[in-house]
Amino acid sequence: MARTAIWTSISTTLTTDIAEGRYGPGDKLPTEATLSARFGVNRHTVRRALAAMADDGLVHARRGAGVFVAQTPTDYPIGRRVRFHQNLTAAGRAPAKEILSLETRTADEREAEALDIAIGASVHVYDGLSLADGQAIALFRSVFPAERFPNILRDVDETKSVTAALLRHGVTDYTRASTRMTAKLANPTQALHLRITEGAPILRSVGINVDLDGAPIEFGHTWFAGDRVTLTVNNS
């Protein structure tokens, strides 16, 4: 009777670990050295087992970071109405946001043009992290005209929601006037926040939201982790 190859047995054991929830989507597997010690084999054998799992789509390696359990990307619609909490809830994920910084400063030329304000006018800036089921999927920056929304940073801090903060300022609805998508590579800061490897693929979205009268109210940048979202385009 033929013996099962050791690397096959390791692959089967790790696959069972994943299936039984010991390692969840996005989790990092133990290092090759740790797995070698666990199974009493050399790293080459462990590497072959992990390669077989990668071929089956169960895990993926990130250069310099390790091997991670694959996950199903979150569907994220991009259309006339982009609402983070609604999008994530509709995809069956638990949405959350983490505030990284709230500041008031002078608008740069691009921000002033997007918001139709004078260069040098004050803007409120909200930098944050978007999470799905507790895992970071995107970094974002929202820029608002300070004169129109004097207390929006306080309201964002209290509500953790741009939509709720805008409603406090009388904006009952808003839509996306434009969106530009660009493929990028993660810089060190982005990689740190998103827990990905520096140079990993990310998708940058640049958008302008307008109120019901067509006046710009928010100039936003979002940097999505490339393997954690599937961006879909719709007209709603």
N, C-alpha and C positions, 0 to 999 in steps of 0.2 A: 504494500500500500504506500503510495507516494506521500511524502511528508509535505505539509504546508510550508511554503517559504516563510522565513521569519519576518521579512518586511511585510508580507501579506497579512500575517497575524497582527502586526503592529498597526497596520492600516485599519484592519477590522476593529481592533480594540478602540482606537481613537475615534473611528466613525460611530461606534456605539456610545462613546462618551458624549459626542455631539448630539446624537439622537436622543439620549436620555437627559440632556440639558445641563451636563457638567460644564460644557462650553457653549455659550450662546452666540448668535450672529454678531460678528464684529469683535468677538473676544480674541485675544492673543493666546496662542497655544504655548505651552512650555518650550524653552529653548532646546536645541538639539542636544546640548550637553545634559540637560535635565531628563529628556526622554531617553537618551542613551543609558543613563544610570537607572532609570525606571525599568527598562526592558532588558538590561544587561547585554547591550550590543554596542557596536561602534557607530559613529555618526553617519557613516556612509549608508548603513542599513536604515537608520532613521530617515535620512534624506530621501532614500528611494521610496519609503512608505509615504512620506509627505508629498513627494512628486506624483505618486499614483492618486492620492487624494485630490491634489490640484487638478490633475487631468479629469477627474470626475466632477470638478466644480465645487467641491466641498470646502476647500481652503484656498487662500492665495497668499503669496509671499510679497512683502514690501521690502525692497532693498534697504538694508541697514536697520530695519525695524523688527523683522520677524515674520512669523506665519500666522495668519488670522483666519478665523472661521468666516466663510462667505455669508453674505446676507442678501436678502431681496431688496433691491433699491426701492426707495419710497417714491411713488408717483407724485409729482408736484406740478400742478397746472400753472401755466403762464398765459394769462389772457387779459381781458379788460378789467377784471376784478381779481387781484391777487391778495388772498387772505391766508396768512400762515396757519392760524389755528384751524380754520375751516378745511384747508387743504390736507393737513396732517390727520385731522379727525376722520375725514372722508376716506383716507388711505388706511384707516384702522390703526394709526399710530397715536401715541400719547404726546401731544405737543408741549413744549416748554421753551422759555427764553431766559437767557442769563445776561444781565447787564454787565458790560465790560467797562464802559465809561459814558458819562454824560457831561458835555461841556458846551460853553457858549464861546464863539470866536468870530473872527472876520471871515466872510465868504471869499473863497478864491474865485478866479475868473470863470471857471467852468460851473461852479455852484451858482454864481450870480446869474449866469446866462440861463441855466436850467430852471431856476426859480423866478426869473424875470424880476430881479432886484438889482440894486446898484452894487457895483464892485466896491467892497469895503463895508457893505451893510453887515449887520450881525446875523448869525445863524446859530441855531441850536443843533447839536450833533449827538446822535445816539448810536454808540457802537455796541454790538451785542453778538451773542452766540445763539443759534437756533438748534434745538435738540428734538429728536424723535425717539421715544422710548428710552430717554436718558442718554442717548448717544448724539454727539455733535454732528450735524449734517451741513451746517453753513455758518459762515461769519457774515455780518451785515453792518452797513452804516446807513443811517437815515438822517438827512439834513433838512431842517425846516426853517422857514423865514421867521426870525425872532420877533419882528415887529407885529406880525399877524398872530403868532402863537407864543405870547410872552411866558406862559407857565407850562409849556408842553413837556419840558424835562421833568418837572415835578409830577405831572400827571402820568407820564410814562413810568416813572419810578413807583408810583402808587398802584397803577393798573397792570403794568407789564404788558401793555397792549397799545400799539399805535392807533388802532381803530378806536378804542375806548378813549384814548387821550385826545384824539381829534374830535370825537363827539362832544367832549367837554368844552371844546372851543367852537361848537356850533356846526361842525362838518358832519352832516348826517349820512353822507355817502361820498365816495370818491372812486375814480377809475384810473386805469393805467393808460396814459397818453402815448407812451413809447417804451420799448424794451429793446436793448441790444445785448446779444449774447456773444461771449468771446471765450475761447479755450485758453487757459493759462497754466503755468506751473506754480505750485505752492512755494511761497517764500518761507524763510525760517519761522516768522511769527505766525503765519497762517497754518503752517504744518504743526506748530506747537499747540495751537488752540483746537485744531481739528483732529489732532492725534493721528496724523499721517506723515509720510516721509517727505522731507524737503524735496521739491522737484516733482512730486506726485501730481497727476492731472487734476485740475479744478475747473469749474465753469463759472465765469463772472457774468453776472446780470447787472445791467445799468438801466434804471427805469425812472420815469417821471410820472408821479401821480397828480391828478388834477381834481378840483372840486366840481360840483354840478354846473358851475358857471364857466368851467374850463380854465380856471386860474391854477397855476402850479402851487402845490402845497408840500410836496415831498420829493426830494432828489435822493434816490437810493442806489446803493451798491450791495450786491450779495455775491459771496464766493462760496459755491457749493462744492463739497467733496465729490469728486467725479464718480466714485463707485457707490455712492450712497443715495443718489437720487436719479430719477428718470424724469426729465423735464418734458412736459407735454404742452402743446400750444392749442388754445381754443379761443373762441370769439366771445365767450360769455363773461 
